[in-house]
Amino acid sequence: QVQLVESGGGSVQAGGSLRLSCAPSGRTFSNYAMGWFRQAPGKEREFVAYISRIGWNRYYADSVKGRFTISRDNAKMTVYLQMSSLKPEDTAIYYCAAVNADGARFLISDYDYWGQGTQVTVSS
């Protein structure tokens, strides 16, 4: 069983930055490709970013491309989501997810493990 714990959420003004972290436990981190999703109030959970097991492949939702960067440090067993130029529409609960496989993963059903989420609020 993999347990995922997100941190780094908070409140920020539009144009600001935040960095989210996700630290899995219970298994070898480098075996897992990682993803970030988000869910805004009244909306479905949506894909944000993906990173492969050793970080060679990364994919982003069009809405965050050029503003968000996903990265991972396998030695520290942590995946990050650096968010810049934040907009009010980025307000959501952000979730970290893990899958014991490689290859691009964009769907909620692609992932085996989920964190509890961390709130990001962007004010105008």
Disulfide bonds with the S-S distance in Angstrom:
Cys22-Cys96 2.02
